[in-house]
Amino acid sequence: MRLHTKPAVVVTALGALGLAAFGSGAADAAGTAGGNTGSGSSSRVTAESVSWNRATAQANKRVMARFTSEFLPTGDPALAKKFISPDIVMHFGGTTQQGRDTYLGIVAANIKAFPDLKWTVEDMRAEGDTVAIRYTMTGTHEGPFAGVEGTGKKIHAESFAFYRLSHGKIVEERAQLDMLGILRQMGAIPAA
């Protein structure tokens, strides 16, 4: 009698157990029901991974939809606790910063500079733990921004951000804002 099992059989069995968490019928759909543990087991595990990836992506899109509609317009610290990890890492314009308090400070400074600041989600895509968002930013430059005092000028710019989430909270953000366009619209640098 052998005391070890072939790795493919173990992987298939673990995959079937994982699929059971998605409800009855999931194992049948993946072809792991009825003791079918023959060849093709890696495709069953891949099917489970794809299912997990889609479920995670959809959950993360829901979190980000709430983040953009509830938190971004207000910068409310109580809402920040719902959506942003205390240890978030942010990558903006060639710099890296860390911490929810730092994030709140950046959002507050932006709202002070542009009191009517509005972020409009133009497109949102998700895969696994990452959500990509394309925004349009509009507002009136009323306070200091990028070393420029308020000018009263209206701005309109595009921004792209990639958010990585874990357990329903943003743990990393990589964002690129059209700073050149904003500075030109504010009159801080001449138009080309």
C-alpha positions in Angstrom: 0.0 0.0 0.0 1.3 3.4 -1.0 1.4 6.3 1.5 1.6 9.0 -1.0 -0.7 10.3 -3.8 0.0 11.6 -7.2 0.2 15.5 -7.1 -2.4 15.8 -9.9 -5.0 13.9 -7.8 -4.2 16.1 -4.7 -4.5 19.3 -6.7 -7.8 18.1 -8.3 -9.2 17.2 -4.9 -8.2 20.6 -3.4 -9.7 22.3 -6.4 -13.0 20.4 -5.9 -13.1 21.5 -2.2 -12.5 25.1 -3.2 -15.2 25.0 -5.8 -17.6 23.6 -3.2 -17.5 27.1 -1.6 -19.1 28.5 -4.7 -22.2 26.4 -4.3 -23.5 23.1 -5.5 -23.1 22.7 -9.2 -19.8 24.5 -9.4 -17.9 21.3 -9.1 -20.0 19.7 -11.7 -19.5 22.6 -14.0 -15.7 22.3 -13.6 -15.9 18.5 -14.2 -14.6 17.5 -10.7 -17.8 15.8 -9.6 -18.3 12.0 -9.6 -14.7 11.2 -8.8 -13.3 12.2 -12.2 -9.7 12.9 -11.2 -8.0 11.8 -14.4 -6.2 13.9 -16.9 -7.1 17.6 -17.3 -6.9 18.4 -13.6 -4.9 21.5 -14.2 -7.7 23.0 -16.4 -10.1 22.5 -13.5 -7.8 24.3 -11.1 -7.4 27.1 -13.7 -11.2 27.3 -13.9 -11.4 27.8 -10.2 -8.7 30.5 -10.4 -10.6 32.3 -13.2 -13.8 32.1 -11.1 -12.1 33.6 -8.1 -10.4 36.3 -10.2 -13.8 37.4 -11.6 -15.5 37.4 -8.2 -12.7 39.4 -6.7 -12.6 41.8 -9.6 -16.4 42.4 -9.3 -16.2 42.9 -5.6 -13.3 45.3 -6.0 -15.2 47.3 -8.6 -18.1 47.7 -6.2 -15.7 49.0 -3.5 -14.2 51.5 -6.0 -17.6 52.7 -7.2 -18.4 53.6 -3.6 -15.0 55.1 -3.0 -15.3 57.4 -6.1 -19.0 58.4 -5.4 -18.9 58.7 -1.5 -15.3 59.4 -0.4 -13.7 61.4 -3.2 -16.3 64.3 -3.2 -15.9 64.8 0.5 -12.6 63.5 1.7 -14.4 62.4 4.9 -11.9 60.7 7.3 -14.7 58.3 8.5 -15.3 57.2 5.0 -11.5 56.9 4.4 -11.4 54.2 7.1 -14.0 52.2 5.1 -12.1 52.3 1.9 -8.4 53.0 2.5 -5.9 50.8 4.3 -4.0 52.6 7.1 -0.7 51.5 5.4 -1.7 52.5 1.8 1.3 53.1 -0.5 0.7 55.9 -3.1 2.8 56.5 -6.3 2.1 60.0 -7.7 4.3 61.9 -10.2 7.5 60.0 -9.5 7.1 60.0 -5.7 6.1 57.4 -3.3 4.2 58.2 -0.1 2.6 56.1 2.5 -0.3 56.1 5.0 -4.0 56.9 5.2 -3.3 60.2 7.0 -1.0 61.3 4.2 -3.7 60.3 1.7 -6.3 62.4 3.6 -3.9 65.3 3.6 -3.5 65.2 -0.2 -7.3 65.0 -0.8 -7.9 67.9 1.7 -5.2 70.0 -0.1 -6.9 69.3 -3.5 -10.3 70.2 -2.1 -8.9 73.4 -0.7 -7.3 74.3 -4.0 -10.4 73.4 -6.0 -13.5 73.7 -3.6 -15.8 72.6 -6.4 -13.5 69.7 -7.4 -15.3 66.9 -9.2 -13.9 63.5 -10.2 -16.0 61.8 -12.9 -15.3 58.1 -13.6 -15.1 57.7 -17.4 -14.1 54.1 -17.4 -13.4 51.4 -14.8 -11.8 48.0 -15.4 -10.9 45.3 -12.9 -8.9 42.1 -12.9 -8.2 40.2 -9.7 -7.0 42.5 -7.0 -6.5 45.5 -9.3 -9.0 48.2 -10.5 -8.0 50.7 -13.2 -10.0 53.9 -13.4 -9.9 56.7 -16.0 -11.2 60.0 -14.5 -12.0 63.5 -15.7 -11.2 66.1 -13.1 -12.9 69.5 -13.1 -12.9 72.4 -10.7 -12.1 76.1 -10.2 -8.6 77.0 -8.9 -9.3 79.0 -5.7 -6.5 78.0 -3.4 -2.8 77.1 -3.6 -1.9 74.2 -5.9 1.5 73.1 -7.0 3.0 76.3 -5.6 0.5 78.5 -7.5 -2.0 80.7 -5.6 -5.6 80.6 -6.6 -6.3 82.1 -10.0 -10.1 81.7 -10.3 -9.6 79.8 -13.5 -11.6 76.6 -14.4 -9.6 73.5 -15.0 -10.4 70.2 -16.8 -7.9 67.3 -16.8 -7.7 63.6 -17.3 -6.2 61.2 -14.7 -5.5 57.5 -14.7 -5.1 55.4 -11.5 -4.5 51.8 -10.7 -5.7 50.6 -7.3 -4.7 47.4 -5.7 -7.1 46.1 -3.0 -6.9 43.6 -0.2 -9.8 42.6 2.0 -12.0 45.3 0.5 -9.6 48.2 1.1 -7.2 50.1 -1.1 -3.6 49.1 -0.2 -1.8 50.7 -3.2 -2.5 53.5 -5.7 -0.5 54.4 -8.8 -1.9 57.6 -10.3 -1.0 59.9 -13.2 -2.7 63.3 -13.4 -2.3 65.6 -16.4 -0.3 68.2 -14.4 1.0 69.9 -17.5 -2.5 70.5 -18.7 -3.6 71.8 -15.3 -0.7 74.2 -14.9 -1.3 75.6 -18.4 -5.0 76.1 -17.6 -4.1 77.8 -14.4 -1.8 80.1 -16.3 1.3 78.9 -14.4 3.1 78.0 -17.6 2.6 79.3 -21.1 0.4 77.2 -23.5 2.4 75.5 -26.3 
